[in-house]
Amino acid sequence: MEDQFLINFTPQETRVALMQQGVVQELHIERVGSRGLVSNVYLGKVVRVLPGMQSAFIDIGLERTAFLHVADIWVQRNGNGDAGKPIERILAEGQSLVVQVLKDPIGSKGARLSTQISLAGRLLVYLPQERHIGISQRIESEVEREALRDKLQRLAGSDEPGGFIVRTVAETASEAELASDIDYLRKTWADIRSAAHVSHPPSLLHEDLRLSQRVLRDLVTPETSRIVIDSRENFTKIQAFAHEYMPQLEGLLDHYTGERPLFDLHGVEDEIQKALARRVELKSGGYLIIDQTEAMTTIDVNTGGFVGSRNFDDTIFKTNLEAAHTIARQLRLRNLGGIIIIDFIDMENEEHRNAVLAELNKALARDHTRLSLNGFTQLGLVEMTRKRTRESLAHMLCEECPTCGGRGEVKTARTVCYEVLRELLREARQFNAREFRIIAAPCVVDLFLDEESQGLAMLSDFIGKPISLHPESGYAQEQFDIVLL
């Protein structure tokens, strides 16, 4: 299946869409004011050690302190007798240490850190604190794996420090290309160590490549046929980067010069709007409801208007099969992570259940993010997890609704009317005002003038004071004030 990348540049942000068969599969966004932090290396300062949680908070210069768990401290695995020590015997408050970001700050949580550094190149990942050589699991041939391991051991040298992980794209790389990647990564690590010796915490020691460059390094595969860029200036920069580090990719770069915006031409803008909606339509007439919460994401499958042509079981089965493909795509497009619960339409046929699960597994195989999928539970739900390293698309592009406060619904105008009446009674018992004035949204005032006028008149008689109404178009439906005159 051929892939192509569309890269859209504006002065404020860079957006990258991965297209497969003309359909958007993934969307990556990087804004100038809030670039992702994953893989950045910092000189941090230990602010607080929490023995009860076996973790520490590290100041790396961000708004919130970052989080380091004892399992992510490299000294625990270096075999020198320190393994198994509690965190309070490894770290002390005020201590400086070099850390790398594993996860961006998400929601109210700070960035997650590790002291085991890994530096990604085009062909290799360098592990300066390790000695072993690992091979990507996607390289399946055992003969090829051993050949790559022997080649890298010879090029890396037994006297030089550090280990490597061979990436999938290195399968067909020449020795010269591998040697060049080794030199680049070792020089980068030397620069980081030098900067750490002369810097004061908190300090940024190494920043990962920009999104447009990471596309070439991390996302391009042998199936990639084209990389389309809509900015002349940035096309030149990416071309120069590819020429220096990845000359084999130069032929894939294409500068788009059309009048129509690149993302509009390929329907990406429409897909972004759909990816922010709660409801996802299926071609058959069914639909998904996707709800993202703090703890998990739930996906509910419904037949909707799909009635099928044979019987009810067949209709359910076809809807669930289509939903499995759509769910896999939506997880990538929306970058949903953490715990995910899928509620397929109930299927009594065991073969149908197994077929839907197999189809979901097959669709998820295209996802490069680490995930685990469990079978159906006793309640008929499918549980899975997907690694979360950055904010979801909705959290990046949207914010909590100021009207409903994130509930997704607001009180009815009638409910607000009754709240106003109760509040008026409380105010009348505390204050001896000449008149009470209600300031509320026009829909609430209209209800007081119509269906709830008798209740308002009865309260006015009961407290013995006049009550006036004032509609305020700037008020949300739940908002009201009572003014004492």
Contacts in CASP RR format, 6 or more apart in sequence:
PFRMAT RR
TARGET T0000
AUTHOR 0000-0000-0000
METHOD contacts of the structure
MODEL  1
MEDQFLINFTPQETRVALMQQGVVQELHIERVGSRGLVSNVYLGKVVRVL
PGMQSAFIDIGLERTAFLHVADIWVQRNGNGDAGKPIERILAEGQSLVVQ
VLKDPIGSKGARLSTQISLAGRLLVYLPQERHIGISQRIESEVEREALRD
KLQRLAGSDEPGGFIVRTVAETASEAELASDIDYLRKTWADIRSAAHVSH
PPSLLHEDLRLSQRVLRDLVTPETSRIVIDSRENFTKIQAFAHEYMPQLE
GLLDHYTGERPLFDLHGVEDEIQKALARRVELKSGGYLIIDQTEAMTTID
VNTGGFVGSRNFDDTIFKTNLEAAHTIARQLRLRNLGGIIIIDFIDMENE
EHRNAVLAELNKALARDHTRLSLNGFTQLGLVEMTRKRTRESLAHMLCEE
CPTCGGRGEVKTARTVCYEVLRELLREARQFNAREFRIIAAPCVVDLFLD
EESQGLAMLSDFIGKPISLHPESGYAQEQFDIVLL
1 20 0 8 1.000
1 21 0 8 1.000
1 223 0 8 1.000
2 20 0 8 1.000
2 21 0 8 1.000
2 223 0 8 1.000
2 224 0 8 1.000
2 225 0 8 1.000
3 18 0 8 1.000
3 19 0 8 1.000
3 20 0 8 1.000
3 221 0 8 1.000
3 223 0 8 1.000
3 224 0 8 1.000
3 225 0 8 1.000
4 18 0 8 1.000
4 19 0 8 1.000
4 224 0 8 1.000
4 225 0 8 1.000
4 226 0 8 1.000
4 227 0 8 1.000
4 228 0 8 1.000
5 16 0 8 1.000
5 17 0 8 1.000
5 18 0 8 1.000
5 19 0 8 1.000
5 215 0 8 1.000
5 219 0 8 1.000
5 220 0 8 1.000
5 224 0 8 1.000
5 226 0 8 1.000
5 227 0 8 1.000
5 228 0 8 1.000
6 16 0 8 1.000
6 17 0 8 1.000
6 19 0 8 1.000
6 228 0 8 1.000
6 230 0 8 1.000
6 262 0 8 1.000
6 263 0 8 1.000
6 266 0 8 1.000
6 268 0 8 1.000
7 14 0 8 1.000
7 15 0 8 1.000
7 16 0 8 1.000
7 212 0 8 1.000
7 215 0 8 1.000
7 227 0 8 1.000
7 228 0 8 1.000
7 229 0 8 1.000
7 230 0 8 1.000
7 234 0 8 1.000
7 238 0 8 1.000
8 14 0 8 1.000
8 15 0 8 1.000
8 16 0 8 1.000
8 17 0 8 1.000
8 230 0 8 1.000
8 261 0 8 1.000
8 262 0 8 1.000
8 263 0 8 1.000
8 268 0 8 1.000
9 212 0 8 1.000
9 229 0 8 1.000
9 230 0 8 1.000
9 231 0 8 1.000
9 233 0 8 1.000
9 234 0 8 1.000
11 32 0 8 1.000
12 31 0 8 1.000
12 32 0 8 1.000
13 29 0 8 1.000
13 30 0 8 1.000
13 31 0 8 1.000
13 32 0 8 1.000
14 29 0 8 1.000
14 30 0 8 1.000
14 210 0 8 1.000
14 211 0 8 1.000
14 212 0 8 1.000
15 27 0 8 1.000
15 28 0 8 1.000
15 29 0 8 1.000
15 263 0 8 1.000
15 268 0 8 1.000
16 27 0 8 1.000
16 28 0 8 1.000
16 29 0 8 1.000
16 211 0 8 1.000
16 212 0 8 1.000
16 215 0 8 1.000
16 219 0 8 1.000
17 24 0 8 1.000
17 26 0 8 1.000
17 27 0 8 1.000
17 28 0 8 1.000
17 263 0 8 1.000
17 266 0 8 1.000
17 268 0 8 1.000
18 24 0 8 1.000
18 25 0 8 1.000
18 26 0 8 1.000
18 27 0 8 1.000
18 28 0 8 1.000
18 219 0 8 1.000
19 25 0 8 1.000
19 266 0 8 1.000
20 366 0 8 1.000
22 266 0 8 1.000
23 329 0 8 1.000
24 266 0 8 1.000
24 267 0 8 1.000
24 268 0 8 1.000
24 271 0 8 1.000
24 333 0 8 1.000
25 329 0 8 1.000
25 332 0 8 1.000
25 333 0 8 1.000
25 366 0 8 1.000
26 332 0 8 1.000
26 333 0 8 1.000
26 335 0 8 1.000
27 268 0 8 1.000
27 271 0 8 1.000
27 272 0 8 1.000
27 275 0 8 1.000
27 333 0 8 1.000
27 335 0 8 1.000
27 393 0 8 1.000
28 211 0 8 1.000
28 215 0 8 1.000
29 211 0 8 1.000
29 393 0 8 1.000
29 396 0 8 1.000
29 397 0 8 1.000
30 36 0 8 1.000
30 210 0 8 1.000
30 211 0 8 1.000
35 210 0 8 1.000
36 104 0 8 1.000
36 390 0 8 1.000
37 62 0 8 1.000
37 101 0 8 1.000
37 104 0 8 1.000
37 105 0 8 1.000
37 111 0 8 1.000
38 101 0 8 1.000
38 102 0 8 1.000
38 103 0 8 1.000
38 104 0 8 1.000
38 208 0 8 1.000
38 389 0 8 1.000
38 390 0 8 1.000
39 100 0 8 1.000
39 101 0 8 1.000
39 118 0 8 1.000
39 120 0 8 1.000
39 208 0 8 1.000
40 100 0 8 1.000
40 101 0 8 1.000
40 204 0 8 1.000
40 206 0 8 1.000
40 207 0 8 1.000
40 208 0 8 1.000
41 98 0 8 1.000
41 99 0 8 1.000
41 100 0 8 1.000
41 117 0 8 1.000
41 192 0 8 1.000
41 204 0 8 1.000
41 205 0 8 1.000
41 206 0 8 1.000
42 60 0 8 1.000
42 61 0 8 1.000
42 98 0 8 1.000
42 99 0 8 1.000
42 100 0 8 1.000
42 101 0 8 1.000
42 201 0 8 1.000
42 202 0 8 1.000
42 203 0 8 1.000
42 204 0 8 1.000
42 205 0 8 1.000
43 60 0 8 1.000
43 96 0 8 1.000
43 97 0 8 1.000
43 98 0 8 1.000
43 195 0 8 1.000
43 196 0 8 1.000
43 199 0 8 1.000
43 200 0 8 1.000
43 201 0 8 1.000
43 202 0 8 1.000
43 203 0 8 1.000
43 205 0 8 1.000
44 58 0 8 1.000
44 59 0 8 1.000
44 60 0 8 1.000
44 61 0 8 1.000
44 96 0 8 1.000
44 97 0 8 1.000
44 98 0 8 1.000
44 99 0 8 1.000
44 201 0 8 1.000
44 202 0 8 1.000
44 203 0 8 1.000
45 58 0 8 1.000
45 59 0 8 1.000
45 94 0 8 1.000
45 95 0 8 1.000
45 96 0 8 1.000
45 201 0 8 1.000
45 202 0 8 1.000
46 56 0 8 1.000
46 57 0 8 1.000
46 58 0 8 1.000
46 91 0 8 1.000
46 92 0 8 1.000
46 93 0 8 1.000
46 94 0 8 1.000
46 95 0 8 1.000
46 96 0 8 1.000
46 97 0 8 1.000
47 56 0 8 1.000
47 57 0 8 1.000
47 58 0 8 1.000
47 59 0 8 1.000
47 65 0 8 1.000
47 93 0 8 1.000
47 94 0 8 1.000
48 56 0 8 1.000
48 57 0 8 1.000
48 65 0 8 1.000
48 93 0 8 1.000
49 56 0 8 1.000
49 87 0 8 1.000
49 88 0 8 1.000
49 91 0 8 1.000
49 92 0 8 1.000
49 93 0 8 1.000
50 56 0 8 1.000
50 57 0 8 1.000
50 87 0 8 1.000
51 86 0 8 1.000
51 87 0 8 1.000
51 88 0 8 1.000
53 69 0 8 1.000
54 69 0 8 1.000
54 70 0 8 1.000
54 86 0 8 1.000
54 87 0 8 1.000
55 67 0 8 1.000
55 68 0 8 1.000
55 69 0 8 1.000
55 70 0 8 1.000
55 87 0 8 1.000
56 67 0 8 1.000
56 68 0 8 1.000
56 87 0 8 1.000
56 91 0 8 1.000
57 65 0 8 1.000
57 66 0 8 1.000
57 67 0 8 1.000
57 68 0 8 1.000
58 65 0 8 1.000
58 66 0 8 1.000
58 67 0 8 1.000
58 68 0 8 1.000
58 97 0 8 1.000
58 99 0 8 1.000
58 113 0 8 1.000
59 65 0 8 1.000
59 66 0 8 1.000
59 201 0 8 1.000
59 202 0 8 1.000
60 66 0 8 1.000
60 99 0 8 1.000
60 101 0 8 1.000
60 111 0 8 1.000
60 113 0 8 1.000
60 201 0 8 1.000
60 202 0 8 1.000
60 204 0 8 1.000
61 202 0 8 1.000
62 105 0 8 1.000
62 110 0 8 1.000
62 111 0 8 1.000
63 105 0 8 1.000
64 105 0 8 1.000
64 109 0 8 1.000
64 110 0 8 1.000
64 111 0 8 1.000
65 110 0 8 1.000
66 99 0 8 1.000
66 101 0 8 1.000
66 105 0 8 1.000
66 110 0 8 1.000
66 111 0 8 1.000
66 112 0 8 1.000
66 113 0 8 1.000
67 109 0 8 1.000
67 110 0 8 1.000
67 111 0 8 1.000
67 112 0 8 1.000
67 113 0 8 1.000
68 91 0 8 1.000
68 99 0 8 1.000
68 112 0 8 1.000
68 113 0 8 1.000
68 114 0 8 1.000
68 115 0 8 1.000
69 112 0 8 1.000
70 76 0 8 1.000
70 86 0 8 1.000
70 87 0 8 1.000
70 90 0 8 1.000
72 102 0 8 1.000
72 112 0 8 1.000
72 113 0 8 1.000
72 114 0 8 1.000
72 115 0 8 1.000
72 116 0 8 1.000
73 87 0 8 1.000
73 90 0 8 1.000
73 91 0 8 1.000
73 114 0 8 1.000
73 115 0 8 1.000
73 116 0 8 1.000
74 114 0 8 1.000
74 115 0 8 1.000
74 116 0 8 1.000
74 117 0 8 1.000
74 129 0 8 1.000
75 82 0 8 1.000
75 85 0 8 1.000
75 90 0 8 1.000
75 115 0 8 1.000
76 82 0 8 1.000
76 83 0 8 1.000
76 84 0 8 1.000
76 85 0 8 1.000
76 90 0 8 1.000
77 83 0 8 1.000
77 116 0 8 1.000
78 129 0 8 1.000
82 90 0 8 1.000
91 97 0 8 1.000
96 201 0 8 1.000
97 115 0 8 1.000
98 115 0 8 1.000
98 117 0 8 1.000
98 192 0 8 1.000
98 196 0 8 1.000
98 205 0 8 1.000
99 113 0 8 1.000
99 114 0 8 1.000
99 115 0 8 1.000
100 113 0 8 1.000
100 114 0 8 1.000
100 115 0 8 1.000
100 116 0 8 1.000
100 117 0 8 1.000
100 118 0 8 1.000
101 111 0 8 1.000
101 112 0 8 1.000
101 113 0 8 1.000
102 111 0 8 1.000
102 112 0 8 1.000
102 113 0 8 1.000
102 114 0 8 1.000
102 389 0 8 1.000
103 111 0 8 1.000
103 112 0 8 1.000
103 388 0 8 1.000
103 389 0 8 1.000
103 390 0 8 1.000
104 111 0 8 1.000
104 389 0 8 1.000
104 390 0 8 1.000
104 391 0 8 1.000
105 111 0 8 1.000
106 388 0 8 1.000
106 390 0 8 1.000
106 391 0 8 1.000
106 395 0 8 1.000
107 391 0 8 1.000
107 395 0 8 1.000
116 127 0 8 1.000
116 129 0 8 1.000
116 130 0 8 1.000
117 127 0 8 1.000
117 128 0 8 1.000
117 129 0 8 1.000
117 189 0 8 1.000
117 192 0 8 1.000
118 125 0 8 1.000
118 126 0 8 1.000
118 127 0 8 1.000
118 165 0 8 1.000
119 125 0 8 1.000
119 126 0 8 1.000
119 128 0 8 1.000
119 185 0 8 1.000
119 188 0 8 1.000
119 189 0 8 1.000
119 206 0 8 1.000
120 126 0 8 1.000
120 208 0 8 1.000
120 217 0 8 1.000
120 218 0 8 1.000
121 167 0 8 1.000
121 181 0 8 1.000
121 184 0 8 1.000
121 185 0 8 1.000
121 217 0 8 1.000
122 167 0 8 1.000
122 169 0 8 1.000
122 181 0 8 1.000
122 216 0 8 1.000
122 217 0 8 1.000
122 245 0 8 1.000
122 246 0 8 1.000
123 166 0 8 1.000
123 167 0 8 1.000
123 169 0 8 1.000
123 170 0 8 1.000
123 173 0 8 1.000
123 177 0 8 1.000
123 178 0 8 1.000
123 181 0 8 1.000
124 152 0 8 1.000
124 164 0 8 1.000
124 165 0 8 1.000
124 166 0 8 1.000
124 167 0 8 1.000
124 170 0 8 1.000
124 178 0 8 1.000
124 181 0 8 1.000
124 182 0 8 1.000
124 185 0 8 1.000
125 164 0 8 1.000
125 165 0 8 1.000
125 167 0 8 1.000
126 162 0 8 1.000
126 163 0 8 1.000
126 164 0 8 1.000
126 182 0 8 1.000
126 185 0 8 1.000
126 186 0 8 1.000
126 188 0 8 1.000
126 189 0 8 1.000
127 162 0 8 1.000
127 163 0 8 1.000
127 164 0 8 1.000
127 165 0 8 1.000
128 161 0 8 1.000
128 162 0 8 1.000
128 163 0 8 1.000
128 189 0 8 1.000
129 162 0 8 1.000
130 162 0 8 1.000
130 163 0 8 1.000
131 161 0 8 1.000
131 162 0 8 1.000
131 163 0 8 1.000
132 163 0 8 1.000
133 149 0 8 1.000
133 152 0 8 1.000
133 153 0 8 1.000
133 156 0 8 1.000
133 163 0 8 1.000
133 164 0 8 1.000
133 165 0 8 1.000
133 166 0 8 1.000
134 149 0 8 1.000
134 164 0 8 1.000
134 165 0 8 1.000
134 166 0 8 1.000
135 145 0 8 1.000
135 148 0 8 1.000
135 149 0 8 1.000
135 165 0 8 1.000
135 166 0 8 1.000
136 165 0 8 1.000
136 166 0 8 1.000
136 167 0 8 1.000
136 168 0 8 1.000
136 170 0 8 1.000
138 168 0 8 1.000
139 145 0 8 1.000
139 148 0 8 1.000
139 166 0 8 1.000
139 168 0 8 1.000
139 171 0 8 1.000
144 171 0 8 1.000
148 166 0 8 1.000
148 170 0 8 1.000
148 171 0 8 1.000
149 166 0 8 1.000
151 175 0 8 1.000
151 178 0 8 1.000
152 164 0 8 1.000
152 166 0 8 1.000
152 178 0 8 1.000
155 175 0 8 1.000
155 178 0 8 1.000
155 179 0 8 1.000
155 182 0 8 1.000
156 162 0 8 1.000
156 163 0 8 1.000
156 164 0 8 1.000
156 182 0 8 1.000
160 186 0 8 1.000
164 182 0 8 1.000
168 221 0 8 1.000
169 220 0 8 1.000
169 221 0 8 1.000
169 222 0 8 1.000
170 177 0 8 1.000
170 178 0 8 1.000
184 245 0 8 1.000
188 206 0 8 1.000
191 206 0 8 1.000
192 205 0 8 1.000
192 206 0 8 1.000
195 203 0 8 1.000
195 205 0 8 1.000
195 206 0 8 1.000
196 205 0 8 1.000
199 205 0 8 1.000
208 214 0 8 1.000
209 217 0 8 1.000
212 229 0 8 1.000
212 234 0 8 1.000
212 237 0 8 1.000
212 238 0 8 1.000
213 238 0 8 1.000
213 241 0 8 1.000
215 227 0 8 1.000
216 227 0 8 1.000
216 238 0 8 1.000
216 241 0 8 1.000
216 242 0 8 1.000
216 245 0 8 1.000
216 246 0 8 1.000
216 249 0 8 1.000
217 245 0 8 1.000
217 246 0 8 1.000
220 227 0 8 1.000
220 249 0 8 1.000
220 252 0 8 1.000
224 252 0 8 1.000
225 252 0 8 1.000
226 252 0 8 1.000
226 254 0 8 1.000
227 238 0 8 1.000
227 249 0 8 1.000
227 252 0 8 1.000
227 253 0 8 1.000
227 254 0 8 1.000
228 254 0 8 1.000
228 255 0 8 1.000
228 256 0 8 1.000
228 262 0 8 1.000
229 235 0 8 1.000
229 238 0 8 1.000
229 253 0 8 1.000
229 254 0 8 1.000
229 255 0 8 1.000
229 256 0 8 1.000
230 255 0 8 1.000
230 256 0 8 1.000
230 261 0 8 1.000
230 262 0 8 1.000
232 255 0 8 1.000
235 253 0 8 1.000
235 255 0 8 1.000
238 253 0 8 1.000
239 250 0 8 1.000
239 253 0 8 1.000
242 249 0 8 1.000
242 250 0 8 1.000
242 253 0 8 1.000
243 250 0 8 1.000
256 262 0 8 1.000
261 269 0 8 1.000
262 268 0 8 1.000
263 269 0 8 1.000
271 333 0 8 1.000
272 393 0 8 1.000
272 397 0 8 1.000
274 280 0 8 1.000
275 330 0 8 1.000
275 333 0 8 1.000
275 334 0 8 1.000
275 393 0 8 1.000
275 394 0 8 1.000
276 393 0 8 1.000
276 394 0 8 1.000
276 397 0 8 1.000
276 398 0 8 1.000
278 289 0 8 1.000
278 290 0 8 1.000
278 291 0 8 1.000
279 287 0 8 1.000
279 288 0 8 1.000
279 289 0 8 1.000
279 290 0 8 1.000
280 287 0 8 1.000
280 288 0 8 1.000
280 289 0 8 1.000
280 290 0 8 1.000
280 326 0 8 1.000
280 330 0 8 1.000
281 287 0 8 1.000
282 288 0 8 1.000
282 306 0 8 1.000
282 319 0 8 1.000
282 322 0 8 1.000
282 323 0 8 1.000
282 326 0 8 1.000
283 322 0 8 1.000
284 306 0 8 1.000
284 318 0 8 1.000
284 319 0 8 1.000
284 322 0 8 1.000
285 303 0 8 1.000
285 304 0 8 1.000
285 305 0 8 1.000
285 306 0 8 1.000
286 301 0 8 1.000
286 302 0 8 1.000
286 303 0 8 1.000
286 304 0 8 1.000
286 305 0 8 1.000
286 306 0 8 1.000
286 319 0 8 1.000
286 322 0 8 1.000
286 323 0 8 1.000
287 302 0 8 1.000
287 304 0 8 1.000
288 299 0 8 1.000
288 300 0 8 1.000
288 301 0 8 1.000
288 302 0 8 1.000
288 323 0 8 1.000
288 326 0 8 1.000
288 327 0 8 1.000
288 330 0 8 1.000
289 299 0 8 1.000
289 300 0 8 1.000
289 302 0 8 1.000
290 297 0 8 1.000
290 298 0 8 1.000
290 299 0 8 1.000
290 330 0 8 1.000
290 334 0 8 1.000
290 336 0 8 1.000
291 297 0 8 1.000
291 298 0 8 1.000
291 299 0 8 1.000
291 300 0 8 1.000
292 334 0 8 1.000
292 336 0 8 1.000
292 392 0 8 1.000
292 394 0 8 1.000
295 339 0 8 1.000
296 338 0 8 1.000
296 339 0 8 1.000
296 340 0 8 1.000
296 341 0 8 1.000
297 336 0 8 1.000
297 337 0 8 1.000
297 338 0 8 1.000
297 339 0 8 1.000
297 340 0 8 1.000
297 341 0 8 1.000
298 340 0 8 1.000
298 341 0 8 1.000
298 342 0 8 1.000
298 343 0 8 1.000
299 327 0 8 1.000
299 330 0 8 1.000
299 340 0 8 1.000
299 341 0 8 1.000
299 342 0 8 1.000
299 343 0 8 1.000
300 343 0 8 1.000
301 319 0 8 1.000
301 320 0 8 1.000
301 323 0 8 1.000
301 342 0 8 1.000
301 343 0 8 1.000
301 344 0 8 1.000
301 345 0 8 1.000
302 319 0 8 1.000
302 345 0 8 1.000
303 315 0 8 1.000
303 316 0 8 1.000
303 319 0 8 1.000
303 345 0 8 1.000
306 315 0 8 1.000
306 318 0 8 1.000
306 319 0 8 1.000
307 315 0 8 1.000
308 314 0 8 1.000
308 315 0 8 1.000
308 318 0 8 1.000
313 347 0 8 1.000
313 348 0 8 1.000
313 349 0 8 1.000
313 352 0 8 1.000
316 345 0 8 1.000
316 346 0 8 1.000
316 347 0 8 1.000
316 352 0 8 1.000
317 347 0 8 1.000
317 349 0 8 1.000
317 352 0 8 1.000
317 355 0 8 1.000
317 356 0 8 1.000
319 345 0 8 1.000
320 344 0 8 1.000
320 345 0 8 1.000
320 347 0 8 1.000
320 352 0 8 1.000
320 356 0 8 1.000
321 355 0 8 1.000
321 356 0 8 1.000
321 359 0 8 1.000
323 344 0 8 1.000
324 356 0 8 1.000
324 359 0 8 1.000
324 360 0 8 1.000
324 363 0 8 1.000
325 359 0 8 1.000
325 363 0 8 1.000
327 342 0 8 1.000
327 360 0 8 1.000
327 363 0 8 1.000
328 360 0 8 1.000
328 363 0 8 1.000
328 364 0 8 1.000
328 366 0 8 1.000
328 367 0 8 1.000
329 363 0 8 1.000
330 336 0 8 1.000
331 337 0 8 1.000
331 340 0 8 1.000
331 364 0 8 1.000
331 367 0 8 1.000
331 386 0 8 1.000
332 366 0 8 1.000
332 367 0 8 1.000
332 369 0 8 1.000
333 393 0 8 1.000
334 392 0 8 1.000
334 393 0 8 1.000
334 394 0 8 1.000
335 390 0 8 1.000
335 391 0 8 1.000
335 392 0 8 1.000
335 393 0 8 1.000
336 386 0 8 1.000
336 392 0 8 1.000
337 385 0 8 1.000
337 386 0 8 1.000
337 387 0 8 1.000
337 388 0 8 1.000
337 392 0 8 1.000
338 385 0 8 1.000
338 386 0 8 1.000
338 387 0 8 1.000
338 388 0 8 1.000
339 383 0 8 1.000
339 384 0 8 1.000
339 385 0 8 1.000
340 383 0 8 1.000
340 384 0 8 1.000
340 385 0 8 1.000
340 386 0 8 1.000
341 381 0 8 1.000
341 382 0 8 1.000
341 383 0 8 1.000
342 360 0 8 1.000
342 381 0 8 1.000
342 382 0 8 1.000
342 383 0 8 1.000
342 384 0 8 1.000
343 380 0 8 1.000
343 381 0 8 1.000
343 382 0 8 1.000
344 356 0 8 1.000
344 380 0 8 1.000
344 382 0 8 1.000
346 380 0 8 1.000
347 353 0 8 1.000
347 356 0 8 1.000
353 376 0 8 1.000
357 373 0 8 1.000
357 375 0 8 1.000
357 376 0 8 1.000
357 382 0 8 1.000
360 373 0 8 1.000
360 382 0 8 1.000
361 373 0 8 1.000
364 371 0 8 1.000
364 373 0 8 1.000
367 386 0 8 1.000
369 386 0 8 1.000
369 387 0 8 1.000
369 389 0 8 1.000
370 386 0 8 1.000
370 387 0 8 1.000
371 384 0 8 1.000
371 385 0 8 1.000
371 386 0 8 1.000
371 387 0 8 1.000
372 384 0 8 1.000
372 385 0 8 1.000
373 382 0 8 1.000
373 384 0 8 1.000
374 382 0 8 1.000
374 383 0 8 1.000
374 384 0 8 1.000
375 382 0 8 1.000
375 383 0 8 1.000
376 382 0 8 1.000
377 383 0 8 1.000
400 406 0 8 1.000
401 408 0 8 1.000
402 476 0 8 1.000
403 410 0 8 1.000
403 476 0 8 1.000
403 477 0 8 1.000
403 478 0 8 1.000
404 410 0 8 1.000
410 476 0 8 1.000
410 477 0 8 1.000
410 478 0 8 1.000
411 419 0 8 1.000
411 477 0 8 1.000
411 478 0 8 1.000
413 441 0 8 1.000
413 443 0 8 1.000
413 444 0 8 1.000
413 446 0 8 1.000
413 447 0 8 1.000
413 477 0 8 1.000
414 447 0 8 1.000
414 451 0 8 1.000
414 452 0 8 1.000
416 440 0 8 1.000
416 441 0 8 1.000
416 444 0 8 1.000
416 477 0 8 1.000
416 478 0 8 1.000
416 480 0 8 1.000
417 444 0 8 1.000
417 447 0 8 1.000
417 448 0 8 1.000
417 452 0 8 1.000
419 480 0 8 1.000
420 438 0 8 1.000
420 440 0 8 1.000
420 444 0 8 1.000
420 448 0 8 1.000
420 480 0 8 1.000
420 482 0 8 1.000
421 455 0 8 1.000
421 456 0 8 1.000
421 459 0 8 1.000
423 480 0 8 1.000
423 482 0 8 1.000
424 436 0 8 1.000
424 438 0 8 1.000
424 459 0 8 1.000
424 463 0 8 1.000
424 467 0 8 1.000
424 482 0 8 1.000
425 459 0 8 1.000
425 462 0 8 1.000
425 463 0 8 1.000
427 433 0 8 1.000
427 436 0 8 1.000
427 482 0 8 1.000
427 484 0 8 1.000
428 436 0 8 1.000
428 463 0 8 1.000
428 465 0 8 1.000
431 484 0 8 1.000
433 465 0 8 1.000
433 484 0 8 1.000
433 485 0 8 1.000
434 465 0 8 1.000
434 485 0 8 1.000
435 465 0 8 1.000
435 466 0 8 1.000
435 467 0 8 1.000
435 468 0 8 1.000
435 484 0 8 1.000
435 485 0 8 1.000
436 463 0 8 1.000
436 465 0 8 1.000
436 466 0 8 1.000
436 467 0 8 1.000
436 468 0 8 1.000
436 482 0 8 1.000
436 483 0 8 1.000
436 484 0 8 1.000
436 485 0 8 1.000
437 467 0 8 1.000
437 468 0 8 1.000
437 469 0 8 1.000
437 470 0 8 1.000
437 482 0 8 1.000
437 483 0 8 1.000
437 485 0 8 1.000
438 445 0 8 1.000
438 448 0 8 1.000
438 467 0 8 1.000
438 468 0 8 1.000
438 469 0 8 1.000
438 470 0 8 1.000
438 480 0 8 1.000
438 481 0 8 1.000
438 482 0 8 1.000
439 470 0 8 1.000
439 472 0 8 1.000
439 475 0 8 1.000
439 480 0 8 1.000
439 481 0 8 1.000
439 482 0 8 1.000
439 483 0 8 1.000
440 448 0 8 1.000
440 469 0 8 1.000
440 470 0 8 1.000
440 471 0 8 1.000
440 472 0 8 1.000
440 475 0 8 1.000
440 479 0 8 1.000
440 480 0 8 1.000
440 481 0 8 1.000
441 471 0 8 1.000
441 472 0 8 1.000
441 473 0 8 1.000
441 474 0 8 1.000
441 475 0 8 1.000
441 476 0 8 1.000
441 477 0 8 1.000
441 479 0 8 1.000
441 480 0 8 1.000
442 471 0 8 1.000
442 472 0 8 1.000
442 473 0 8 1.000
443 477 0 8 1.000
444 477 0 8 1.000
444 480 0 8 1.000
445 469 0 8 1.000
445 470 0 8 1.000
445 471 0 8 1.000
446 471 0 8 1.000
448 456 0 8 1.000
448 469 0 8 1.000
449 469 0 8 1.000
456 467 0 8 1.000
459 467 0 8 1.000
460 466 0 8 1.000
460 467 0 8 1.000
END
